[in-house]
Amino acid sequence: MSCNYNVILRYFIAMVFLLVSCFLSAQERTIYGFVVDNSHKQPIPGMHVTLLRLDSTQVSVCNTVYSGTTYEDKIYDKHPSEAVFRLPVKEEGKYILRFSMIGYQTTYKNINVQFRKRWNEVWVGTFEIGEQVYKLKETSIVATKIKMVLKGDTIQYNADAFQLAEGSMLDALVEQLPGTELKNGGQIYVNGKYVEELLLNGKSFFKGDPTVALENLPAYMVNKVKVYEKAGDMSLFTNKDLGDNKYVMDVHLKKQYSIGWMANAEVGGGTEDRYMARLFGLRFTPNSRLAVFANLNNMNDNRRPGRNGDWRPSDTPTGLQTTQVGGLSYSLEKKVGKKLLKIETDNKVEHYDVDKVVNSNNVTFLSNGDLFSRSYTQSQHKQTVYKTETSINFWEDRELWKAKYSLWFDESFHYMTSDFSSFNRLGTFSSNPSELSTGNMLDSLFAPNMGNAYRQILINRQQQESVGNNDLLSNSTSIMGMTKVGKNADVLSLSASFEYQKKGNNNYNKRSLDYFSSSEIASTDYRNQCLNQPFHRHRYKISAQYHYDINENSRVYAYYTFDDDYKSDKSHLYRLDRLQGWETENTSLPLGTLPSTTDALQTAIDLRNSYDSELHEIQHTFGLRIQAGTKNKKIRIDSYLFADALKQKLDYHRNNQFYPLTRNSFLPRPDARVTMKTKAGEIELYYQMKNLSPTVTYLLDIRDDSDPLNISLGNAELHNSHTHTTELKFRRNNQKKQSNFYFYSGFRYTKNAIAMGLTYNRETGVRTIQPDNINGNYAINHIINYGQALGKKQRWRIDTHTSIFYNHNVDLVGVEGATKSIRSIVNNLYLAQSLKLDYRLSSKFNIGAKAEYNWTYATSRREDFNTIRATDFNYGLTSQVELPWKLQLSTDITQYSRRGYEDPEMNKDELIWNARLSKSCMKGNLTFMLDGFDILGNLSNVRRTLNAQGRTESYYNVIPRYAMLHVIYKLNIQPKKKK
């Protein structure tokens, strides 16, 4: 740890010198303000601004330029960026500002400049300038819809400039936004930057769950989509950039949907018993919003034909799933005198029923010959979840930045219950069984007349059946208050939170495991187990933060947090096969049956694999944040020096033995970020050092063999791991060319990485896993994204994505009986290249072509390692066209191909074709759609994982091909206009 302390000390000294230099260089006084058009309130860049004394002598002069988003405007969404002027001034007093520009009236404004201690910049206000009126001859102008507009640091997309199929939801629009990537689970990235929250008209909407808006908000309602840095609560409170910003995507609705009632309903039924129903309702007023939604379907997929043709097998949802989801969101702003109260509540109920089938091929890398396994798992899982989150905000002024104090209260409640069952078969082999496969291999392994060819290489076979249920109840309550201190509005904030969690798990399983020797069954291990795992946790945190401004560009933050976390975890395993009448798998008792008395159950407890654990952790976090920037806002440095003082006390009982453990850890975690804005684009440099302590139970000298094929051990010699991460990012957007460019280069190195070392028994196929520290793990990643509109009329667009990932993976793999485990090193190189070309003739015709190539190359210095060269590639077309009688056709067809997989059946080609035909009537309020999904019936799902211990290739069941008819009805009710 000494080397780490030296690094931290040098880092801290450098930050102090940086702060001093910033402080000394920021002595010149400056006034600044914003200029907008008095009719439509939009910024006016290029306005000539002159600072005059009262006798009309000139002091200084400048032109307005676009700035980043202001914090006052971010919360009220007046405009996403400002036209700002900055003028040097030496003395306090009264001055005159003169505004002049062709097309606008020359305007004079009186101001009074008063300096603030520790601040060299003084905001003098927002000035509205009137246009100069000219009489011109009448002309007709044909407007071209521009997809992307840049306003300072804000990217604004015009929703009407994108061609979408009838019935499209918000996710279809987001996928088409230049530079935007929509990933599974609703994660959104814009120019490689993660979007932390999705807003609706500038306000939170189902906070933390963007899928609600993405899958239920109709795209036709959207006017524009903005992407920008939204100020956090502390920055809004002070009207200063305190670094708590969030990168958000703000969806703005069209005017007709911004007040009144709106509803959108859709039902559909199809072949293969497919069905769906959807309802979305929204009510807006100037001070409130109510949204309700419900979604019912058994399609397990939200992709639509003709959108982007991205039906790659690796991204296809696994299994068959029935979904029932409903929710309600409500927000209210109420003014009480000069005070403002805000209430937001989001409520959601979900029910999922999943049926999944997985066939897997696994190879374990071992010296003197790899080992192979084949498995089949069929599982059913039913889950019901209820979530509610409520936030109450209060401050004593209508505008937060003018308030002297503010309060935030947040409450969340989460309840989940689920039931599951599964059936599994597994076979382990000493050599590759693929050459012997003539049908369903696992059926052959468990047949009474299993062939001799399989017996010669079979190490073990296992059949297992499981049922169970679990439930979870959690609650979190937090409160935070902030107040301004002194004339310079330094900020003191205090917060407290409490969390409670309770869950239980009951699992029953029967397993029959046969070990083979000399092609015969050497022994059979039969187990009938019952596992009961109650768990509860309570945790409270108290935090204090103080923000001290050195000047308008430099500040220091001091943090302290006290965190008290208590967990009680019990795991009681019962071997029911030890009871009389339960000894064999031929018993007539159904799975999940328990003895009639508690005493009988206690006689079957497996003490060696049962435990009672109490873990009490107390953590003190000390933090110092240093923020500095240049006067022109072009360079900004954000530096954190955090450290955690962690005390862990574990009381662990297992097998009638007591394992007490007390551990103290000091975990520094500094990081620094430098952001530079240039004419070419934005450059970001980042460094982080993170120290992690191992899970405390890893440090215990215990053995867990509840799973006879996977035994786990502890290791008292584990050390903390240290991970160093460096990143370089570059972003650029060009409005004229409608282009976006993103470059990323990252490097990660981990010292004392905690690896789960694997020791394999060749005779039985049993894996023994033990955590250990290992060095040498590092990864390098490069990404380049580029997109641009082509042609004078910008009807063409090209988008390309390049990714290079290199992973030097080091792990421990050994064979039982050898003196020690050996380092297994696998170098994995992954290359990905995609290209899309779209042509839009008009709003009635759009066609696109795409191609993608993914290559995996894995090597190792081990003599017996088989080099892996696997390729996945695809190419296809997408199109949207309007046919006679105003029918709209959306279709995509793609050829997917795989090469280099271990299982020959996975190396094949799949042609996927999807289509949608739609027709609207009743002025667009009623729409009929006919979908054809996987028309050729070729869709499958194959996934591959690879590390230093082995590789796995898995084949999942997917939704069958189907045809479905949809009916969509939309309703919009606006309030009557007052005379």
ZAMARGU-4260 file (C-alpha; in steps of 0.2 Angstrom, whole numbers, plus 5000, padded with zeros to 4 digits):
<rodrens>
0) 5000/5000/5000 | 5015/5012/5002 | 5016/5015/4983 | 4998/5019/4983 | 5000/5032/4997
5) 5015/5040/4987 | 5004/5042/4972 | 4990/5049/4982 | 5001/5062/4990 | 5009/5068/4974
10) 4991/5069/4967 | 4985/5079/4981 | 5000/5091/4980 | 4997/5094/4961 | 4979/5098/4964
15) 4984/5111/4978 | 4996/5119/4966 | 4983/5119/4952 | 4970/5128/4964 | 4983/5141/4969
20) 4987/5145/4950 | 4968/5146/4946 | 4965/5157/4961 | 4980/5169/4956 | 4975/5169/4938
25) 4957/5173/4941 | 4959/5191/4948 | 4951/5201/4933 | 4933/5206/4936 | 4920/5202/4923
30) 4902/5205/4921 | 4891/5193/4910 | 4873/5191/4905 | 4862/5183/4892 | 4853/5191/4877
35) 4837/5184/4869 | 4824/5189/4857 | 4809/5198/4865 | 4796/5189/4854 | 4801/5170/4854
40) 4813/5171/4869 | 4827/5162/4859 | 4846/5166/4861 | 4854/5179/4849 | 4872/5175/4845
45) 4883/5188/4837 | 4874/5203/4846 | 4887/5217/4848 | 4887/5223/4866 | 4896/5238/4873
50) 4899/5243/4891 | 4898/5262/4893 | 4900/5274/4908 | 4886/5286/4912 | 4895/5299/4902
55) 4894/5287/4887 | 4913/5284/4886 | 4917/5266/4881 | 4924/5253/4894 | 4924/5237/4884
60) 4915/5228/4870 | 4911/5210/4864 | 4899/5199/4854 | 4887/5186/4861 | 4891/5168/4859
65) 4882/5152/4863 | 4886/5145/4880 | 4882/5129/4889 | 4865/5127/4897 | 4862/5138/4912
70) 4856/5131/4929 | 4841/5142/4931 | 4834/5137/4914 | 4838/5119/4915 | 4824/5116/4928
75) 4811/5127/4920 | 4817/5123/4902 | 4816/5140/4895 | 4830/5137/4882 | 4843/5124/4882
80) 4858/5136/4880 | 4861/5155/4881 | 4869/5168/4870 | 4881/5175/4883 | 4892/5191/4883
85) 4907/5194/4895 | 4914/5211/4898 | 4929/5216/4909 | 4926/5229/4922 | 4938/5236/4935
90) 4927/5246/4946 | 4910/5245/4954 | 4896/5257/4950 | 4882/5261/4937 | 4885/5258/4919
95) 4875/5257/4902 | 4875/5242/4891 | 4872/5245/4872 | 4865/5231/4861 | 4866/5232/4842
100) 4864/5220/4828 | 4857/5221/4810 | 4839/5215/4811 | 4837/5221/4829 | 4833/5238/4837
105) 4848/5246/4845 | 4844/5245/4864 | 4851/5253/4880 | 4850/5246/4897 | 4856/5253/4914
110) 4865/5241/4926 | 4873/5243/4943 | 4889/5232/4946 | 4892/5226/4963 | 4907/5214/4966
115) 4906/5199/4978 | 4920/5193/4989 | 4929/5178/4981 | 4919/5180/4965 | 4927/5188/4949
120) 4911/5186/4938 | 4895/5196/4941 | 4879/5191/4933 | 4869/5206/4927 | 4854/5198/4920
125) 4845/5192/4904 | 4841/5206/4891 | 4827/5205/4879 | 4830/5214/4862 | 4816/5218/4849
130) 4817/5214/4831 | 4819/5228/4818 | 4803/5227/4807 | 4805/5228/4788 | 4792/5227/4774
135) 4796/5214/4761 | 4788/5207/4746 | 4778/5191/4749 | 4788/5175/4745 | 4785/5156/4748
140) 4798/5146/4757 | 4799/5127/4758 | 4806/5122/4774 | 4819/5108/4775 | 4817/5097/4791
145) 4834/5097/4800 | 4836/5082/4811 | 4849/5088/4823 | 4852/5106/4829 | 4866/5111/4841
150) 4863/5124/4854 | 4879/5126/4864 | 4881/5110/4873 | 4864/5104/4870 | 4859/5092/4855
155) 4841/5095/4849 | 4833/5082/4838 | 4817/5087/4828 | 4806/5072/4829 | 4796/5076/4813
160) 4812/5074/4803 | 4812/5055/4806 | 4802/5043/4796 | 4793/5031/4808 | 4781/5016/4805
165) 4763/5018/4810 | 4761/5014/4828 | 4779/5017/4833 | 4783/5021/4851 | 4797/5032/4858
170) 4810/5018/4857 | 4808/5018/4838 | 4812/5036/4837 | 4827/5036/4849 | 4835/5022/4839
175) 4835/5033/4824 | 4843/5048/4832 | 4860/5052/4825 | 4874/5046/4837 | 4862/5037/4849
180) 4863/5019/4854 | 4848/5010/4863 | 4853/4995/4872 | 4843/4981/4880 | 4835/4986/4896
185) 4832/5004/4890 | 4850/5010/4892 | 4853/5025/4881 | 4870/5031/4875 | 4873/5047/4865
190) 4890/5049/4857 | 4896/5035/4869 | 4890/5044/4884 | 4877/5036/4896 | 4860/5045/4898
195) 4857/5044/4916 | 4838/5049/4916 | 4824/5051/4903 | 4813/5066/4906 | 4796/5071/4900
200) 4794/5090/4896 | 4809/5093/4908 | 4803/5083/4922 | 4806/5066/4929 | 4795/5052/4923
205) 4796/5035/4931 | 4813/5039/4938 | 4825/5025/4935 | 4815/5016/4923 | 4816/5023/4905
210) 4808/5007/4898 | 4791/5014/4903 | 4792/5029/4892 | 4802/5020/4878 | 4789/5006/4876
215) 4772/5016/4880 | 4774/5034/4874 | 4768/5035/4856 | 4781/5043/4845 | 4768/5054/4836
220) 4766/5064/4852 | 4785/5070/4852 | 4790/5087/4845 | 4808/5087/4850 | 4821/5077/4860
225) 4835/5087/4869 | 4851/5079/4876 | 4861/5090/4889 | 4869/5091/4906 | 4855/5094/4918
230) 4860/5103/4934 | 4858/5093/4950 | 4849/5099/4965 | 4864/5108/4973 | 4868/5117/4957
235) 4850/5123/4955 | 4850/5128/4973 | 4865/5139/4971 | 4864/5144/4953 | 4882/5138/4952
240) 4890/5122/4944 | 4893/5111/4959 | 4897/5096/4948 | 4881/5086/4952 | 4875/5086/4934
245) 4866/5072/4926 | 4867/5068/4907 | 4848/5067/4902 | 4837/5065/4887 | 4823/5077/4888
250) 4807/5072/4878 | 4796/5087/4873 | 4778/5084/4868 | 4769/5093/4854 | 4758/5108/4860
255) 4742/5099/4858 | 4748/5085/4870 | 4756/5097/4883 | 4739/5101/4891 | 4723/5091/4892
260) 4720/5073/4890 | 4728/5060/4879 | 4725/5041/4877 | 4733/5028/4866 | 4726/5010/4866
265) 4732/4995/4856 | 4726/4977/4855 | 4733/4963/4845 | 4731/4944/4842 | 4740/4932/4831
270) 4745/4914/4827 | 4755/4903/4839 | 4743/4910/4853 | 4753/4927/4852 | 4743/4941/4859
275) 4746/4959/4866 | 4736/4974/4873 | 4743/4991/4878 | 4735/5006/4886 | 4743/5023/4889
280) 4735/5039/4896 | 4742/5056/4900 | 4735/5072/4907 | 4745/5088/4908 | 4741/5105/4916
285) 4754/5119/4919 | 4757/5112/4937 | 4753/5094/4937 | 4755/5078/4927 | 4746/5061/4928
290) 4751/5046/4918 | 4744/5028/4918 | 4749/5013/4908 | 4746/4995/4906 | 4754/4982/4895
295) 4750/4964/4893 | 4759/4952/4880 | 4767/4935/4877 | 4779/4941/4864 | 4795/4944/4875
300) 4801/4957/4862 | 4799/4975/4859 | 4807/4976/4842 | 4797/4980/4827 | 4798/4976/4808
305) 4807/4989/4797 | 4815/4999/4811 | 4833/4994/4809 | 4833/4976/4805 | 4843/4972/4821
310) 4837/4954/4825 | 4854/4947/4828 | 4853/4930/4837 | 4864/4935/4851 | 4852/4950/4856
315) 4836/4940/4854 | 4827/4939/4871 | 4829/4921/4878 | 4814/4910/4882 | 4795/4912/4881
320) 4789/4926/4892 | 4771/4933/4897 | 4772/4950/4904 | 4759/4960/4913 | 4764/4977/4918
325) 4754/4992/4925 | 4759/5009/4933 | 4754/5026/4938 | 4764/5042/4939 | 4759/5058/4947
330) 4768/5075/4949 | 4761/5091/4957 | 4769/5109/4959 | 4760/5119/4972 | 4764/5137/4977
335) 4760/5142/4995 | 4764/5160/4996 | 4781/5163/4990 | 4785/5145/4994 | 4785/5130/4982
340) 4780/5112/4985 | 4784/5098/4973 | 4777/5080/4975 | 4781/5066/4963 | 4776/5048/4965
345) 4779/5033/4953 | 4770/5016/4956 | 4772/5001/4946 | 4766/4983/4946 | 4774/4969/4936
350) 4771/4950/4933 | 4782/4939/4923 | 4780/4921/4918 | 4795/4914/4909 | 4798/4897/4901
355) 4817/4895/4896 | 4826/4881/4888 | 4845/4881/4887 | 4857/4869/4878 | 4876/4872/4883
360) 4892/4866/4877 | 4907/4869/4889 | 4926/4867/4887 | 4937/4868/4902 | 4955/4872/4898
365) 4967/4860/4907 | 4985/4855/4905 | 4987/4838/4896 | 4970/4839/4888 | 4954/4849/4890
370) 4938/4843/4898 | 4920/4844/4890 | 4903/4845/4896 | 4885/4846/4889 | 4870/4852/4898
375) 4851/4854/4896 | 4840/4865/4907 | 4822/4869/4906 | 4815/4881/4919 | 4799/4890/4923
380) 4799/4906/4933 | 4784/4917/4939 | 4788/4933/4947 | 4777/4948/4954 | 4784/4964/4959
385) 4777/4980/4966 | 4787/4996/4967 | 4783/5014/4973 | 4794/5029/4974 | 4788/5046/4981
390) 4798/5062/4982 | 4793/5078/4991 | 4803/5094/4988 | 4801/5110/4997 | 4809/5127/4996
395) 4804/5145/5002 | 4805/5153/4985 | 4796/5150/4968 | 4813/5148/4960 | 4825/5136/4968
400) 4841/5146/4965 | 4834/5161/4975 | 4829/5150/4990 | 4840/5151/5006 | 4835/5134/5012
405) 4827/5118/5004 | 4822/5101/5010 | 4821/5084/5000 | 4811/5069/5006 | 4812/5052/4997
410) 4803/5036/5001 | 4803/5020/4991 | 4795/5003/4994 | 4798/4987/4984 | 4790/4970/4986
415) 4794/4954/4976 | 4788/4936/4976 | 4792/4922/4964 | 4790/4904/4961 | 4802/4893/4951
420) 4805/4875/4945 | 4818/4868/4934 | 4824/4851/4926 | 4843/4849/4922 | 4854/4836/4914
425) 4872/4836/4913 | 4886/4825/4906 | 4905/4827/4908 | 4918/4820/4896 | 4936/4817/4895
430) 4937/4821/4876 | 4926/4830/4864 | 4909/4820/4862 | 4903/4830/4847 | 4910/4817/4834
435) 4899/4804/4843 | 4883/4814/4842 | 4870/4807/4831 | 4855/4815/4839 | 4850/4821/4856
440) 4866/4817/4866 | 4859/4819/4883 | 4844/4808/4880 | 4857/4795/4874 | 4867/4797/4891
445) 4852/4793/4902 | 4845/4779/4891 | 4845/4762/4898 | 4855/4756/4883 | 4868/4770/4882
450) 4881/4766/4869 | 4899/4760/4873 | 4906/4775/4863 | 4899/4787/4876 | 4904/4776/4891
455) 4922/4776/4886 | 4924/4795/4888 | 4910/4798/4901 | 4916/4805/4918 | 4899/4808/4926
460) 4881/4812/4922 | 4869/4821/4933 | 4850/4823/4933 | 4842/4836/4944 | 4824/4843/4948
465) 4821/4859/4958 | 4806/4869/4964 | 4806/4884/4976 | 4800/4901/4980 | 4807/4917/4987
470) 4801/4934/4992 | 4809/4951/4995 | 4803/4966/5005 | 4813/4982/5005 | 4811/5000/5011
475) 4821/5016/5009 | 4819/5033/5017 | 4830/5048/5015 | 4829/5066/5019 | 4841/5080/5014
480) 4842/5098/5019 | 4853/5112/5011 | 4856/5130/5017 | 4867/5144/5010 | 4881/5151/5021
485) 4887/5169/5021 | 4886/5182/5007 | 4895/5171/4994 | 4881/5157/4996 | 4893/5143/5001
490) 4882/5128/5004 | 4880/5116/5019 | 4870/5101/5016 | 4865/5087/5028 | 4857/5071/5024
495) 4851/5055/5033 | 4844/5039/5026 | 4838/5022/5032 | 4836/5006/5023 | 4827/4990/5028
500) 4827/4973/5018 | 4820/4956/5022 | 4820/4941/5010 | 4817/4923/5011 | 4822/4908/5000
505) 4815/4890/5000 | 4823/4878/4988 | 4819/4860/4986 | 4829/4849/4974 | 4833/4830/4970
510) 4848/4826/4961 | 4856/4809/4955 | 4874/4809/4951 | 4883/4794/4943 | 4902/4793/4943
515) 4909/4782/4929 | 4925/4772/4929 | 4931/4760/4915 | 4915/4763/4906 | 4904/4757/4921
520) 4895/4766/4935 | 4908/4767/4949 | 4896/4775/4962 | 4880/4785/4963 | 4877/4800/4974
525) 4858/4803/4977 | 4852/4819/4987 | 4835/4825/4992 | 4839/4843/4998 | 4829/4857/5006
530) 4837/4874/5008 | 4830/4888/5019 | 4838/4905/5018 | 4831/4919/5028 | 4839/4936/5027
535) 4837/4953/5034 | 4847/4969/5034 | 4845/4987/5041 | 4857/5001/5037 | 4857/5020/5041
540) 4869/5033/5034 | 4872/5051/5039 | 4881/5063/5028 | 4888/5081/5028 | 4895/5091/5014
545) 4902/5109/5013 | 4905/5118/4997 | 4917/5133/4998 | 4919/5144/4983 | 4937/5151/4980
550) 4930/5160/4965 | 4918/5158/4951 | 4929/5145/4942 | 4937/5136/4957 | 4930/5128/4973
555) 4933/5115/4986 | 4921/5102/4993 | 4923/5093/5009 | 4913/5077/5013 | 4910/5065/5027
560) 4898/5050/5028 | 4895/5038/5042 | 4888/5021/5036 | 4881/5008/5048 | 4876/4992/5039
565) 4870/4976/5048 | 4866/4960/5039 | 4859/4943/5046 | 4860/4929/5034 | 4855/4911/5038
570) 4856/4896/5027 | 4850/4879/5033 | 4852/4864/5022 | 4842/4848/5026 | 4847/4831/5018
575) 4830/4823/5017 | 4837/4807/5009 | 4844/4803/5026 | 4827/4800/5033 | 4819/4783/5032
580) 4808/4781/5017 | 4817/4795/5008 | 4833/4786/5004 | 4831/4783/4985 | 4824/4793/4970
585) 4811/4781/4968 | 4801/4787/4983 | 4783/4792/4979 | 4784/4808/4989 | 4783/4823/4977
590) 4797/4836/4977 | 4794/4849/4990 | 4787/4838/5003 | 4793/4840/5021 | 4792/4828/5036
595) 4777/4830/5047 | 4786/4836/5062 | 4800/4849/5065 | 4810/4836/5076 | 4811/4824/5061
600) 4817/4838/5050 | 4830/4844/5062 | 4838/4826/5062 | 4841/4828/5043 | 4851/4845/5044
605) 4867/4845/5035 | 4878/4854/5048 | 4893/4855/5037 | 4884/4865/5024 | 4873/4876/5035
610) 4878/4892/5043 | 4872/4907/5053 | 4880/4923/5049 | 4880/4941/5056 | 4890/4954/5048
615) 4891/4972/5055 | 4900/4985/5045 | 4904/5003/5050 | 4912/5014/5037 | 4918/5032/5038
620) 4920/5040/5021 | 4931/5056/5020 | 4932/5066/5004 | 4939/5081/4997 | 4934/5087/4980
625) 4944/5100/4970 | 4936/5109/4955 | 4945/5121/4945 | 4943/5129/4927 | 4949/5143/4916
630) 4939/5159/4915 | 4933/5155/4897 | 4926/5139/4903 | 4936/5129/4890 | 4945/5119/4902
635) 4939/5111/4918 | 4947/5099/4931 | 4937/5089/4943 | 4947/5079/4956 | 4942/5068/4970
640) 4952/5062/4984 | 4940/5049/4994 | 4945/5037/5007 | 4935/5023/5016 | 4939/5018/5033
645) 4930/5001/5035 | 4928/4990/5050 | 4920/4973/5048 | 4915/4962/5062 | 4908/4944/5057
650) 4901/4931/5068 | 4900/4915/5058 | 4893/4898/5064 | 4895/4883/5054 | 4896/4864/5058
655) 4896/4867/5077 | 4911/4879/5075 | 4912/4898/5078 | 4922/4908/5065 | 4924/4926/5072
660) 4932/4939/5061 | 4937/4957/5063 | 4944/4967/5049 | 4950/4985/5047 | 4953/4992/5030
665) 4958/5009/5023 | 4953/5010/5005 | 4958/5026/4996 | 4950/5029/4979 | 4956/5045/4970
670) 4951/5050/4953 | 4953/5065/4941 | 4944/5071/4926 | 4950/5084/4914 | 4938/5091/4901
675) 4943/5103/4887 | 4932/5111/4874 | 4940/5116/4858 | 4934/5121/4841 | 4936/5103/4835
680) 4926/5095/4849 | 4926/5090/4867 | 4941/5081/4874 | 4940/5071/4891 | 4954/5063/4900
685) 4950/5052/4915 | 4960/5042/4928 | 4954/5032/4943 | 4962/5021/4956 | 4950/5009/4965
690) 4954/4998/4980 | 4942/4984/4985 | 4943/4972/4999 | 4937/4954/4997 | 4921/4947/5003
695) 4923/4943/5021 | 4917/4925/5020 | 4930/4922/5007 | 4943/4924/5021 | 4936/4910/5032
700) 4944/4892/5032 | 4928/4883/5027 | 4922/4870/5014 | 4905/4870/5006 | 4901/4854/4996
705) 4882/4856/4996 | 4884/4854/4977 | 4894/4838/4975 | 4901/4844/4958 | 4906/4861/4963
710) 4915/4863/4980 | 4920/4880/4987 | 4934/4884/4999 | 4940/4899/5009 | 4957/4908/5009
715) 4963/4918/5024 | 4977/4925/5014 | 4968/4936/5002 | 4973/4954/5000 | 4965/4970/4993
720) 4964/4972/4975 | 4969/4988/4966 | 4962/4993/4949 | 4969/5007/4938 | 4958/5014/4924
725) 4962/5027/4911 | 4951/5034/4898 | 4952/5046/4883 | 4936/5052/4875 | 4933/5064/4860
730) 4916/5070/4854 | 4911/5081/4840 | 4895/5086/4832 | 4893/5096/4816 | 4876/5104/4813
735) 4879/5109/4795 | 4885/5091/4790 | 4872/5083/4802 | 4887/5073/4808 | 4893/5065/4824
740) 4910/5058/4829 | 4915/5049/4845 | 4932/5041/4849 | 4935/5031/4865 | 4951/5023/4871
745) 4952/5014/4888 | 4965/5004/4898 | 4961/4994/4914 | 4974/4985/4925 | 4971/4976/4941
750) 4984/4971/4954 | 4979/4957/4966 | 4963/4953/4956 | 4953/4941/4966 | 4951/4926/4955
755) 4941/4910/4958 | 4955/4897/4956 | 4949/4881/4949 | 4955/4864/4953 | 4948/4849/4943
760) 4947/4831/4947 | 4949/4821/4931 | 4942/4805/4939 | 4926/4812/4945 | 4924/4829/4936
765) 4922/4838/4953 | 4927/4856/4952 | 4935/4864/4968 | 4934/4883/4968 | 4945/4894/4980
770) 4947/4913/4979 | 4965/4919/4977 | 4975/4934/4972 | 4983/4935/4954 | 4992/4948/4944
775) 4992/4952/4926 | 4974/4955/4921 | 4972/4970/4910 | 4961/4976/4896 | 4962/4988/4881
780) 4947/4995/4872 | 4945/5007/4857 | 4929/5013/4850 | 4925/5024/4835 | 4908/5030/4830
785) 4904/5041/4815 | 4889/5046/4806 | 4885/5059/4793 | 4872/5065/4781 | 4877/5065/4763
790) 4872/5075/4747 | 4865/5092/4745 | 4848/5088/4751 | 4855/5076/4764 | 4844/5062/4759
795) 4858/5049/4762 | 4865/5045/4779 | 4880/5034/4783 | 4884/5027/4801 | 4899/5016/4805
800) 4904/5008/4822 | 4921/5001/4825 | 4926/4992/4841 | 4943/4984/4846 | 4944/4975/4863
805) 4959/4966/4869 | 4958/4956/4885 | 4973/4948/4894 | 4964/4936/4905 | 4974/4927/4919
810) 4966/4914/4930 | 4972/4899/4940 | 4968/4882/4934 | 4974/4865/4941 | 4971/4847/4941
815) 4969/4838/4958 | 4985/4828/4963 | 4996/4841/4955 | 5008/4851/4966 | 4999/4867/4963
820) 4988/4877/4951 | 4995/4885/4936 | 4992/4902/4928 | 4981/4900/4914 | 4983/4915/4902
825) 4971/4918/4887 | 4973/4933/4875 | 4956/4937/4868 | 4955/4949/4853 | 4938/4955/4848
830) 4935/4965/4833 | 4918/4972/4828 | 4913/4983/4812 | 4896/4989/4807 | 4890/5000/4793
835) 4873/5007/4789 | 4868/5017/4774 | 4851/5025/4773 | 4842/5034/4759 | 4826/5044/4761
840) 4818/5050/4745 | 4803/5058/4754 | 4792/5055/4769 | 4784/5041/4759 | 4800/5031/4755
845) 4815/5025/4764 | 4827/5011/4761 | 4843/5006/4771 | 4857/4993/4769 | 4867/4987/4784
850) 4882/4975/4786 | 4891/4969/4802 | 4906/4959/4806 | 4912/4952/4823 | 4928/4942/4825
855) 4934/4933/4840 | 4952/4927/4841 | 4959/4918/4857 | 4976/4912/4859 | 4987/4905/4873
860) 5005/4899/4876 | 4999/4883/4882 | 5004/4869/4871 | 4988/4860/4871 | 4977/4875/4868
865) 4966/4875/4853 | 4966/4893/4845 | 4949/4900/4843 | 4944/4909/4828 | 4925/4913/4828
870) 4916/4924/4816 | 4898/4931/4817 | 4893/4942/4802 | 4876/4948/4795 | 4870/4959/4781
875) 4853/4965/4775 | 4840/4978/4770 | 4827/4988/4778 | 4813/4998/4770 | 4798/5009/4773
880) 4787/5013/4758 | 4770/5020/4756 | 4759/5010/4744 | 4743/5014/4735 | 4727/5017/4746
885) 4740/5025/4759 | 4745/5008/4764 | 4762/5008/4773 | 4774/4994/4772 | 4789/4992/4784
890) 4800/4977/4781 | 4818/4970/4785 | 4827/4955/4779 | 4844/4950/4786 | 4856/4935/4783
895) 4865/4930/4799 | 4880/4918/4799 | 4891/4910/4811 | 4908/4901/4809 | 4921/4894/4821
900) 4910/4887/4834 | 4914/4870/4843 | 4897/4863/4840 | 4895/4860/4821 | 4876/4863/4822
905) 4879/4881/4828 | 4889/4885/4812 | 4875/4889/4801 | 4866/4903/4791 | 4849/4910/4796
910) 4839/4922/4785 | 4827/4932/4795 | 4813/4942/4787 | 4800/4953/4796 | 4786/4964/4789
915) 4773/4976/4794 | 4758/4982/4784 | 4748/4997/4791 | 4733/5008/4787 | 4727/5023/4796
920) 4709/5031/4795 | 4698/5043/4805 | 4711/5057/4802 | 4724/5046/4809 | 4715/5041/4825
925) 4713/5023/4820 | 4726/5012/4814 | 4727/4994/4808 | 4743/4984/4807 | 4747/4967/4801
930) 4764/4960/4807 | 4774/4945/4801 | 4788/4940/4813 | 4802/4928/4807 | 4792/4924/4792
935) 4804/4911/4786 | 4805/4902/4804 | 4824/4903/4805 | 4827/4913/4821 | 4838/4906/4835
940) 4849/4912/4849 | 4867/4907/4851 | 4879/4915/4864 | 4897/4912/4868 | 4907/4917/4883
945) 4926/4915/4884 | 4939/4917/4898 | 4955/4910/4905 | 4946/4895/4912 | 4936/4889/4897
950) 4922/4893/4885 | 4904/4890/4884 | 4892/4890/4869 | 4874/4891/4873 | 4858/4889/4863
955) 4842/4896/4870 | 4824/4894/4864 | 4816/4909/4857 | 4798/4915/4852 | 4791/4906/4837
960) 4787/4914/4821 | 4769/4922/4820 | 4758/4934/4811 | 4748/4947/4822 | 4734/4959/4818
965) 4735/4975/4828 | 4722/4989/4831 | 4727/5006/4838 | 4716/5020/4843 | 4722/5037/4849
970) 4712/5050/4858 | 4716/5068/4862 | 4705/5080/4872 | 4710/5098/4874 | 4702/5111/4886
975) 4691/5124/4878 | 4699/5140/4875 | 4693/5155/4886 | 4687/5170/4876
</rodrens>
